Amino acid sequence: MKTILVPYDFSKESEYAFEFAKGLAKKTKNKLKLFHVIELPTPQSFNSFGEAGAFSNEGTQIFMIELIEKRKQQMREFEESLKDSDFKFESKMLFGNPFAGITKEIIDAKADIVVMGSKGSSGLEEVLIGSNTEKVVRNASCPVITIKGPVTPDQIKKVVFASDFTEVPGDVVKRLKAAIEAIDAELHLVKINTPSMFENTRTSMEKIKNFMEDFEIKATSMMVYNSSSEEDGILEYADDINADMIAMSTHGRTGFLHLLSGSIAEDVVNAAKRPVWTMKSKK
């Protein structure tokens, strides 16, 4: 049985993701696992007087004890409410760093897909703050669907897959085809042409056609779309055809190389209002 993993932090965005994942589990009969991480306080985050020890402040200790008990009860309520569902449901709670916990749980649970809520950000806020969702998108070993608003799998009718269609990894295509089949949606292929990365339409269309033949892809449409940047072009084209989801692969780079090259997928995840399906390329 395949596993859908939902990192859950009790925000409205994570609730949107949970609802989407429940709909996906109902359609696919896959197991759904809800995962919550409680980040323990540090002296720096909860104590301005410099005493040693994460729980040296009595008020902090009481707050954390009450929070832990509340979260345990909420997780039990989820278990109870879904015990008679036509899919298997599990929940898990642990303590530590959210990103590290999610990364480990993806491996331990052998997750086939992660569904995460995201608020999105832009500009300076994106550079300074970042998010666990962005880190998961960049590093997860399985596909990730990011959700920002209320949506169900049945509402996903058009999926735009954006790529340069040059050496698209086979594992990405395999998972994409499975996702399209699971939600029973149309697939629309788009290559974004920009002034700095110009390619004539004939060459681009040939790449798209070869991609379709090599991977036996059935697509409703294929398009070469001109825009000032790849990120803007993907968002604009999705708007133009009223797509319900955007799909892309991400390079998974980190550190200095990531800062130099940026990540189109992460930028799209941040800016898009519609759900975004991503998978890290292993190239």
N, C-alpha and C positions, 0 to 999 in steps of 0.2 A: 504494500500500500504506500502511495506517495504521501508526502507531508507538506502542508502549507503552514509556514511559520509566521506569526504575527507578533512582532515586538510591540508591547502595549504600555503606555505611560499614563493612562487615564485622561489624556487630553481629548478634545473633540476630534482632532485629526486622527488620533489612533482609534477612536471609536468608528470613524468613517472607514478606516482600513479594516477593522474587525468585522463590520457589517459586510463589506465587499468580500472579505475572505470567507465568511459564512455562506454567502451566495455562491462563491466558487466551490466550496466544499460540497454544497448540495448538488451542484451540477456535475461534479466529477467524482463524488463519493470518496474523495481523498480525506486523509486525516488532517484535522486542524489543531494546531498547537498554539496556545496563547502564552506569551513569555513576558515576564515583568522583572525589571532589575531595580532594586532599591540602592541608590548610591549613598554610601555611608558618609556622614559629615567628617570634615577634617578640621583641625584647630584653626586653620586659616579661614575656612568658610563659615564657621559658626562661633568663633571665639576671637574677640579683638584684644584680649588682655594677655595673650601669649602663654597661657598655662599649657603644660604638656598634656597630650592625650586627646584623642578624638572625642571622648565622652566626658571630659573634665567638667563641663558645664551641666549642672543638674537639669536645667530647663531643656537643654538639647536632648538629654537622655530620655526624659519623659515624652518629649515630642516624638522621638524616634520609636519608642516602645508603642505609643499609641498609633503611629503611622503603620508600623509593621502589623499590628493586630487588625487594623482597618483593612489593609491590603489583603491579608490572609482571608478575612471574611468576604471581601469582594471577589476574590478568586474562587472561593467555595461557592458563592452564589452563581458565578458563571458556570461552574461544573454542574450545579444542580439544574440550572435553566436549560442546559443543552444535553442532559443525560439521555433524553429520549429522541435525540436528533437522528436522522438517517445517515449521519457520518460520525466517525469517531472523534471525540474532542478530549484534549488534555490541556492542563495549564501548569505553569511552573514559575516559581518566584525564587530569585536569589539576590545576593548582595555583591556590590562591586561597581566597576566602571561599566556604563551601559554599552559602549561600543565593543569593549573586550568581551563582555558577556554575550552580546548578540553574535559576535563572530564565532565564539566557541560553541554556542548553541546551534548555529547553522550546521556546523560539523557534527556535533554530538547527535542532533536530531535527524541528520541526513536529509536536511530540508531540500525539497525540490523547487520551491519558490518562496520568497519572502514578500509579504504585503505590509508596507509601512506607511504611516501617516507622515505628512510633511507640511510645514507651514510655508516653506519657501522663503527666500530672501534675495536681496540684490544689492549691488554696489558695495559700499563700505561695510555694511552690516554683514554681507556674505563673507568678505575677507576677514573681518575681525572675529566673527562668531563661528561660522561654519555650522555643521549639524551632524548628529549621529547618522541621520539618513544619508547625507552626502558621503560619509565615510563608508557606510554599508554599500551604497551604490558603487563606489569605487573599488571595493575590496571583496565583496561577496563572491563566493564560488558558484552561486546559482543565480537565476534571474531574480530581479527585484521589481515589484510594482509599487510605485509611490502614489499615494492617494491624498488629495487636498480637500475634497468635498464629498458630499453624499452621492454615491453612485453604486449601481449594482452591475454584476457581470452581464445581465440581460440587456443593459443599456449600451453595452459596447458592441456597436454594429460595424464601425469603420476603424481600422487600425492602420496608421501610417508608419511604415518602416523606412527610416532615413539612413542612408549610407553612401559611401563613395563607390561601393560595389567592386572594390579591389581587394581580393583575397579575404573575403568575409569568412570568418572561422566557421567550420562545419558544425561545431557544438552549439554555437549561437543560433544558427539557422534551424537546427534540429529542435531546440527548445522553443524558438519562435513559432515554428509550424505546430508544435504541440499546443502552445497557448492559443493560437488562432483557432485550432480545431476544437479546443475545450470550450471556448466562449462562442464559437460559431459566428465568427466575424469576417467581413471582407478585408483583404489585404491590399493596401495601396503603397507602391514603391516610389520613392523620390530621391533624386540626387540634387543637392543644392550647388548651384554655380555662383561663385563670388568673384569680384574683380581680382583679388589676390591669388585665387586658386581657379582660374578660368580653364574650362575645358569645352571644346565645341560640342554641340548637341549630338551630333552623329556618333562621336566617340563615347559619350556618356550613355546614350541609348543602347549602344552595342554592349557595353559593360552590363547594363541592367538585363538585357536579353540573355547574355551568357550566364549571368547569375541565375536567372529563372530556369534555364535549361540544365545547368550543372546540378542544381538542388531540387529540380522538379517542383518548382514553386508555381502555384496558381495565384495570379494577382488580378484584381479588378481593374487596376490602372497602373501606369508607370509614367513618371514625369521628371523632366529636368526643369528646375525652378531657379530663377535668378533672384539674388538678394544681396544685401550689403555684407552679411555674415552668415555662416552656416546656422548658428543658433537662431537668428531672426528668421531665416528662410524656412527652417523646420516649423517654427511656431506659426509663421504666416501661412504656409501651405496647409497646415492642419486646420487653421481657421477657415481658409478658403473653401475647403471641401467638407467642413463641419465634421472633422474626425472626432472620434470618441476616445482614442488612445494613441499615444506616440510610442514607437518602439525603436530602440537603438542599441548598439553595442558600445561599451566604454573601454578605454585602454587600461584602466587600473593602475596608472602611474602614481607615484607618491613623491613627496619631498621636492627637491630642487627641479627635477625634470617635470613634475606636475605643474610647478609654478611657471616654468618656461612655456610649456605647451598648452596649459589649461586643459579643461575637459569639456568638450561640447555637450556630452551627455549630462554632466552635472549641472551645467548652466541651463540646459533645457529643463531638467528636473526642478531647478529653482524657479524658473520663470513660468513654466506651463501651468495652466489652470486645470487641464484635463489629466487623467492618469498617464503615467509614463512607465513603460516596461523597459528595463535595461538588463544587460548581461555583460559581465567583464570578458573581454577578449583575452584568450590565453596566448596570443601571438607574442 
